[in-house]
């Protein structure tokens, strides 16, 4: 059942006096299991809604509506389907004890894959669950493959049932779904000849496999070398070479690159990040593929429209990974704005020195790196480091950081131009 969390004003649901808290049990005789079911079943113009009011009364509503006319039911968030694996590289095992509570959730939910592009392993779905993906046309899906050899994938995921990934992918593709795939590369586990096998196997499945992203394993001081270690420079370079060989074939046969190395692979390898055309116009930013290039290109565009900030100090807060890119461009930003520009590289004491991404900066580490604020300061925070409630990953509220830096002006944005434009 799905619980109604909100009724849209002026909607059919409001006209019917549906109550917040009412549960939708069935639509046209079909059981409503979650928000995906609700959306799917509400597509009909003739609807019979079987409901259960907050007081426990069963009420049936018959609705006839014009095509495209919304019913106006906003469902409560679904309970997240949790992971059935114990992956040897699981980032949750690397969480500090006092990390934000929501980050302890081991989600592996196909609904989040379809709606938000989260990668899932498919190991917690039985035959009925797999059939539902096809029946409801939940495409594209984003699947963490990691390895196509059954014994290698089972070892990585610590799940004896994980080895049937090729069978599952074939089922989805036969049902007409498209799939984006990824490999989290763990040296000594699924690299080298295993990565080569994975690339070949996924390519052989045809154009329904829309992409393959190869992402280096990320570890913190709490799980590094237990049992997986970080990639070394030469290993990252070898993996990039394997990806590039696959790309050469894909470009020749399908006119797109298909296979992509994540930005962090290039940073580990000490190689320049690719140009924008590497990503075929569809960079997978949430998977760490293309975000650095997007930042670099947007920065160049934003320089033409920067506000003048003479007498101010702009402090660019970032992690270890992006700090070199910001330092290379600090003088350009100073010239465009007239401001003094200070790149503040924050050491990640919260997760440890192995974590360099700005999106995982803790508020306390940011506060310590910045020190006292000045009235002429403009502090630019990476928006990725804050959640929708304005909390850093260590649960420090943005408001508390702003208070600590007062009288400085504190801004956040996904790029520098966006942040400064809000002044």
C-alpha positions as CSV (number, residue, x, y, z in Angstrom):
1,X,0.0,0.0,0.0
2,X,1.0,3.6,-0.6
3,X,0.2,6.4,1.9
4,X,-0.9,9.8,0.7
5,X,1.5,12.4,1.9
6,X,0.1,15.5,0.1
7,X,-3.0,16.5,-2.0
8,X,-2.4,18.9,-4.8
9,X,-4.6,22.0,-4.7
10,X,-7.4,22.1,-7.3
11,X,-6.9,18.4,-8.2
12,X,-9.3,15.5,-8.5
13,X,-8.1,14.1,-5.2
14,X,-9.0,17.4,-3.5
15,X,-12.5,17.4,-5.1
16,X,-13.0,13.8,-3.7
17,X,-11.9,15.0,-0.2
18,X,-9.2,12.4,0.0
19,X,-7.3,12.7,3.2
20,X,-3.6,12.9,3.9
21,X,-2.6,9.6,5.5
22,X,-5.1,7.6,3.4
23,X,-3.6,4.4,2.0
24,X,-4.1,3.4,-1.7
25,X,-4.7,-0.4,-1.6
26,X,-5.6,-1.2,-5.2
27,X,-6.2,0.6,-8.4
28,X,-8.4,-1.1,-11.0
29,X,-8.0,-4.3,-9.0
30,X,-4.2,-4.2,-9.0
31,X,-2.3,-4.1,-5.8
32,X,-0.4,-0.9,-5.2
33,X,3.0,-1.8,-3.7
34,X,4.9,1.5,-4.0
35,X,5.2,4.8,-5.7
36,X,6.2,3.3,-9.0
37,X,3.1,1.1,-9.0
38,X,1.0,4.2,-8.2
39,X,2.4,6.2,-11.1
40,X,2.1,3.2,-13.5
41,X,-1.5,2.4,-12.5
42,X,-2.7,6.0,-12.4
43,X,-2.0,6.3,-16.2
44,X,-5.5,5.0,-17.0
45,X,-8.3,7.5,-17.6
46,X,-10.9,5.3,-15.8
47,X,-9.8,4.5,-12.3
48,X,-11.3,2.5,-9.4
49,X,-9.3,3.4,-6.2
50,X,-9.7,1.1,-3.2
51,X,-8.5,3.1,-0.2
52,X,-8.1,2.8,3.6
53,X,-8.7,6.0,5.5
54,X,-6.5,7.0,8.5
55,X,-9.4,5.8,10.7
56,X,-9.4,2.4,9.1
57,X,-12.5,2.8,6.9
58,X,-12.4,1.2,3.4
59,X,-13.6,3.6,0.7
60,X,-13.8,3.0,-3.1
61,X,-13.6,5.9,-5.5
62,X,-14.6,5.7,-9.2
63,X,-12.8,8.3,-11.3
64,X,-13.3,9.3,-15.0
65,X,-10.9,12.0,-16.2
66,X,-9.5,13.5,-19.3
67,X,-6.2,12.2,-20.6
68,X,-3.3,14.0,-18.9
69,X,-5.5,15.4,-16.1
70,X,-3.6,14.7,-12.9
71,X,-5.3,12.9,-10.0
72,X,-3.2,15.0,-7.5
73,X,-2.0,12.3,-5.1
74,X,1.5,12.8,-3.8
75,X,2.7,9.6,-2.1
76,X,4.9,9.3,0.9
77,X,8.4,8.1,0.2
78,X,8.8,4.4,-0.2
79,X,10.7,2.2,2.2
80,X,14.1,1.7,0.6
81,X,15.0,-1.8,-0.5
82,X,18.3,-2.7,1.2
83,X,21.3,-4.4,-0.1
84,X,21.7,-8.2,0.1
85,X,25.5,-8.1,-0.4
86,X,28.5,-7.6,1.8
87,X,30.8,-6.1,-0.9
88,X,34.5,-6.2,0.0
89,X,34.7,-2.5,-1.0
90,X,31.5,-1.2,0.5
91,X,31.8,2.5,1.3
92,X,29.5,2.2,4.2
93,X,32.1,0.0,5.9
94,X,34.3,3.1,5.6
95,X,32.0,5.4,7.4
96,X,33.2,7.2,10.5
97,X,31.0,6.4,13.6
98,X,29.5,9.9,13.7
99,X,28.6,10.2,10.0
100,X,25.2,11.5,9.0
101,X,22.6,8.9,9.9
102,X,21.1,8.4,6.5
103,X,24.5,7.3,5.1
104,X,24.3,4.0,7.1
105,X,21.5,2.8,4.8
106,X,22.7,0.1,2.5
107,X,20.3,0.8,-0.4
108,X,20.1,-1.4,-3.5
109,X,16.7,-0.3,-4.8
110,X,15.7,-0.6,-8.4
111,X,13.2,2.3,-7.9
112,X,16.1,4.6,-7.1
113,X,17.9,3.3,-10.1
114,X,15.0,4.2,-12.4
115,X,14.1,7.5,-10.9
116,X,17.5,8.9,-9.8
117,X,20.2,6.9,-11.7
118,X,21.5,5.1,-8.6
119,X,23.4,1.9,-9.4
120,X,22.0,-1.4,-8.2
121,X,23.3,-5.0,-8.2
122,X,19.9,-6.7,-8.9
123,X,20.9,-9.4,-6.4
124,X,17.8,-8.7,-4.2
125,X,15.3,-9.3,-6.9
126,X,13.6,-12.7,-7.6
127,X,11.9,-13.8,-10.8
128,X,8.8,-11.7,-10.0
129,X,10.9,-8.6,-9.3
130,X,12.8,-9.0,-12.5
131,X,9.6,-9.5,-14.5
132,X,8.1,-6.3,-12.9
133,X,11.1,-4.3,-14.3
134,X,10.1,-5.5,-17.8
135,X,6.3,-5.2,-17.4
136,X,6.5,-1.6,-16.2
137,X,9.2,-0.7,-18.6
138,X,11.5,0.7,-16.0
139,X,14.2,1.9,-18.3
140,X,17.0,2.9,-18.4
141,X,18.3,1.1,-15.3
142,X,21.8,1.6,-13.8
143,X,23.5,-1.7,-12.8
144,X,26.7,-2.3,-10.8
145,X,28.2,-5.2,-12.6
146,X,31.8,-5.0,-11.3
147,X,32.6,-8.4,-13.0
148,X,30.8,-10.7,-15.4
149,X,32.7,-13.8,-14.4
150,X,30.4,-15.6,-11.9
151,X,33.0,-16.5,-9.4
152,X,34.7,-13.1,-9.4
153,X,31.4,-11.2,-8.9
154,X,30.3,-13.6,-6.2
155,X,33.7,-13.0,-4.4
156,X,33.5,-9.2,-4.8
157,X,29.9,-9.0,-3.5
158,X,30.3,-11.8,-1.0
159,X,27.0,-13.2,-2.3
160,X,26.8,-16.7,-3.8
161,X,23.9,-15.7,-6.0
162,X,25.6,-12.7,-7.5
163,X,27.2,-14.7,-10.3
164,X,24.2,-14.8,-12.6
165,X,24.5,-11.1,-13.7
166,X,24.8,-11.9,-17.4
167,X,21.6,-14.0,-17.3
168,X,19.8,-11.1,-15.6
169,X,21.1,-8.5,-18.1
170,X,20.0,-10.7,-21.0
171,X,16.6,-11.0,-19.5
172,X,16.3,-7.2,-19.1
173,X,17.5,-6.5,-22.7
174,X,15.2,-9.2,-24.1
175,X,12.4,-7.3,-22.4
176,X,13.3,-4.1,-24.2
177,X,15.0,-2.3,-21.4
178,X,18.2,-0.2,-21.7
179,X,20.9,-0.5,-19.1
180,X,23.9,1.7,-18.0
181,X,26.6,-0.4,-16.3
182,X,29.5,0.3,-14.0
183,X,32.6,-1.4,-12.7
184,X,34.2,-0.3,-9.4
185,X,37.8,-1.3,-10.0
186,X,39.5,-3.1,-7.2
187,X,43.2,-4.0,-7.8
188,X,43.8,-7.7,-7.6
189,X,40.1,-8.5,-7.6
190,X,38.5,-7.4,-10.9
191,X,41.2,-5.6,-12.9
192,X,43.5,-6.7,-15.6
193,X,42.2,-9.8,-17.4
194,X,39.0,-9.7,-15.4
195,X,38.2,-6.1,-16.6
196,X,39.0,-7.2,-20.1
197,X,36.5,-10.1,-19.8
198,X,33.8,-7.8,-18.3
199,X,34.2,-5.2,-21.1
200,X,34.0,-8.0,-23.8
201,X,31.0,-9.6,-22.2
202,X,29.0,-6.4,-21.8
203,X,29.9,-5.3,-25.4
204,X,28.6,-8.7,-26.7
205,X,25.1,-8.0,-25.2
206,X,24.5,-5.4,-27.9
207,X,23.3,-1.8,-27.9
208,X,20.9,-2.2,-25.0
209,X,23.9,-1.8,-22.8
210,X,24.1,1.9,-23.2
211,X,27.3,2.6,-21.3
212,X,30.1,1.1,-19.1
213,X,31.7,3.4,-16.6
214,X,35.0,2.2,-14.9
215,X,35.4,3.9,-11.5
216,X,38.3,3.4,-9.1
217,X,37.4,2.0,-5.7
218,X,37.1,4.6,-3.0
219,X,38.3,3.7,0.5
220,X,38.6,5.7,3.8
221,X,40.9,5.3,6.8
222,X,38.3,3.0,8.3
223,X,38.4,0.3,5.5
224,X,41.5,0.8,3.4
225,X,43.4,-2.5,2.9
226,X,40.6,-4.4,4.6
227,X,40.8,-6.3,2.3
228,X,40.8,-4.0,-0.8
229,X,43.6,-1.5,-1.4
230,X,43.6,1.7,-3.6
231,X,44.6,1.8,-7.2
232,X,48.2,2.7,-8.0
233,X,49.2,5.0,-10.8
234,X,50.4,2.3,-13.2
235,X,47.2,0.3,-12.5
236,X,45.0,3.3,-13.3
237,X,46.9,3.9,-16.5
238,X,46.5,0.3,-17.6
239,X,42.8,0.4,-16.9
240,X,42.4,3.6,-18.9
241,X,44.3,2.0,-21.8
242,X,41.8,-1.0,-21.7
243,X,38.9,1.5,-21.7
244,X,40.4,3.4,-24.6
245,X,40.8,0.2,-26.6
246,X,37.1,-0.5,-26.1
247,X,36.3,3.0,-27.1
248,X,38.2,2.8,-30.3
249,X,36.1,-0.2,-31.3
250,X,32.8,1.4,-30.1
251,X,33.5,4.6,-32.0
252,X,34.1,2.6,-35.2
253,X,31.1,0.3,-34.9
254,X,28.5,2.4,-33.0
255,X,29.7,5.9,-33.5
256,X,29.9,6.6,-29.7
257,X,32.5,5.9,-27.1
258,X,30.3,3.6,-24.9
259,X,33.0,2.9,-22.4
260,X,34.3,5.7,-20.0
261,X,36.9,6.0,-17.3
262,X,35.8,8.1,-14.3
263,X,37.5,11.4,-13.6
264,X,39.3,10.0,-10.6
265,X,41.0,7.4,-12.8
266,X,42.8,10.2,-14.6
267,X,43.7,12.0,-11.4
268,X,45.2,8.8,-10.0
269,X,47.0,8.1,-13.3
270,X,48.3,11.7,-13.4
271,X,46.8,12.2,-16.9
272,X,44.8,15.2,-18.2
273,X,41.0,14.7,-18.1
274,X,39.5,14.2,-21.5
275,X,37.8,16.9,-23.6
276,X,34.0,17.2,-23.6
277,X,33.6,15.1,-26.8
278,X,34.9,12.1,-24.9
279,X,31.5,11.8,-23.1
280,X,29.3,11.7,-26.2
281,X,27.1,14.5,-24.8
282,X,25.8,12.4,-22.0
283,X,28.3,12.5,-19.2
284,X,27.4,10.4,-16.1
285,X,28.2,13.1,-13.6
286,X,26.7,11.4,-10.6
287,X,29.0,8.5,-11.2
288,X,32.1,10.7,-11.3
289,X,32.3,10.6,-15.1
290,X,32.7,14.0,-16.7
291,X,32.3,16.3,-13.7
292,X,35.8,17.7,-13.8
293,X,35.5,18.5,-17.5
294,X,32.1,20.2,-16.9
295,X,33.7,22.3,-14.1
296,X,36.6,23.3,-16.3
297,X,34.4,24.3,-19.2
298,X,31.8,26.1,-17.1
299,X,34.6,28.0,-15.4
300,X,35.9,29.2,-18.8
301,X,32.4,30.4,-19.8
302,X,31.7,32.0,-16.5
303,X,34.8,34.2,-16.6
304,X,33.1,36.3,-19.2
305,X,30.2,37.2,-16.8
306,X,31.9,37.5,-13.4
307,X,30.9,40.4,-11.1
308,X,33.5,42.9,-10.1
309,X,34.6,42.4,-6.6
310,X,37.5,44.8,-5.9
311,X,38.5,44.9,-2.3
312,X,37.1,41.4,-1.6
313,X,38.7,38.1,-0.9
314,X,37.2,35.1,-2.6
315,X,38.0,31.8,-0.8
316,X,37.4,28.7,-2.9
317,X,36.8,25.7,-0.6
318,X,37.6,22.3,-2.1
319,X,39.2,18.9,-1.5
320,X,42.5,17.4,-2.5
321,X,41.3,16.2,-5.9
322,X,40.0,19.5,-7.3
323,X,42.6,21.8,-5.6
324,X,45.1,21.7,-8.5
325,X,42.4,22.7,-11.0
326,X,41.4,25.6,-8.9
327,X,44.9,26.8,-8.3
328,X,45.6,26.8,-12.0
329,X,42.6,29.1,-12.5
330,X,42.9,31.3,-9.4
331,X,44.8,34.1,-11.3
332,X,42.2,34.1,-14.1
333,X,39.4,34.5,-11.5
334,X,41.3,37.3,-9.8
335,X,41.7,39.1,-13.1
336,X,38.0,38.7,-14.0
337,X,36.7,39.9,-10.6
338,X,39.4,42.2,-9.3
339,X,39.3,40.2,-6.0
340,X,42.1,38.4,-4.1
341,X,41.5,34.7,-4.7
342,X,42.5,32.1,-2.0
343,X,42.1,28.3,-2.7
344,X,41.4,26.5,0.5
345,X,42.3,22.8,0.2
346,X,40.6,21.1,3.1
347,X,42.3,18.0,4.6
348,X,39.7,15.4,5.2
349,X,40.3,14.3,8.8
350,X,36.8,13.0,9.0
351,X,37.3,10.2,6.4
352,X,41.1,10.3,6.1
353,X,43.6,11.4,3.6
354,X,42.5,8.8,1.0
355,X,39.3,10.7,0.4
356,X,39.9,13.8,-1.8
357,X,36.5,14.6,-3.2
358,X,34.8,17.9,-2.3
359,X,31.4,16.2,-1.9
360,X,32.7,14.3,1.2
361,X,34.0,17.2,3.1
362,X,32.9,17.4,6.7
363,X,31.7,20.7,8.1
364,X,34.1,20.6,11.0
365,X,37.1,20.1,8.6
366,X,35.9,23.0,6.5
367,X,35.5,25.3,9.5
368,X,39.0,24.4,10.8
369,X,40.6,25.0,7.4
370,X,39.0,28.4,7.0
371,X,39.7,29.8,10.4
372,X,38.2,33.2,11.2
373,X,36.1,35.0,8.6
374,X,36.6,38.6,7.5
375,X,34.0,41.1,6.5
376,X,35.5,41.3,3.0
377,X,35.5,37.5,2.6
378,X,33.3,35.6,0.1
379,X,33.5,31.9,1.0
380,X,32.5,29.6,-1.8
381,X,31.5,26.1,-0.7
382,X,31.0,23.1,-3.1
383,X,27.2,22.4,-3.1
384,X,27.9,18.7,-3.3
385,X,29.1,18.8,0.3
386,X,25.6,19.7,1.6
387,X,22.4,17.8,1.5
388,X,18.9,19.2,0.9
389,X,18.6,20.1,4.6
390,X,21.8,22.2,4.6
391,X,23.8,19.6,6.5
392,X,27.4,18.5,5.9
393,X,28.2,14.8,6.0
394,X,29.2,15.1,9.7
395,X,25.7,16.7,10.3
396,X,27.2,20.1,10.9
397,X,24.5,22.6,9.8
398,X,25.5,25.2,7.2
399,X,24.0,27.9,9.5
400,X,26.5,27.0,12.2
401,X,29.4,27.3,9.8
402,X,28.1,30.7,8.6
403,X,27.9,31.8,12.3
404,X,31.5,30.7,12.9
405,X,32.7,32.6,9.8
406,X,30.6,35.8,10.4
407,X,30.9,38.5,9.2
408,X,32.1,36.7,6.0
409,X,29.6,36.0,3.1
410,X,29.1,32.3,2.6
411,X,27.8,30.9,-0.7
412,X,27.5,27.5,-2.2
413,X,27.1,26.3,-5.8
414,X,28.0,23.5,-8.2
415,X,30.3,25.9,-10.0
416,X,32.0,29.2,-9.3
417,X,30.0,31.2,-11.7
418,X,26.7,30.0,-10.3
419,X,27.8,30.8,-6.8
420,X,29.1,34.3,-7.5
421,X,26.0,35.1,-9.6
422,X,23.9,35.0,-6.5
423,X,25.7,38.0,-4.9
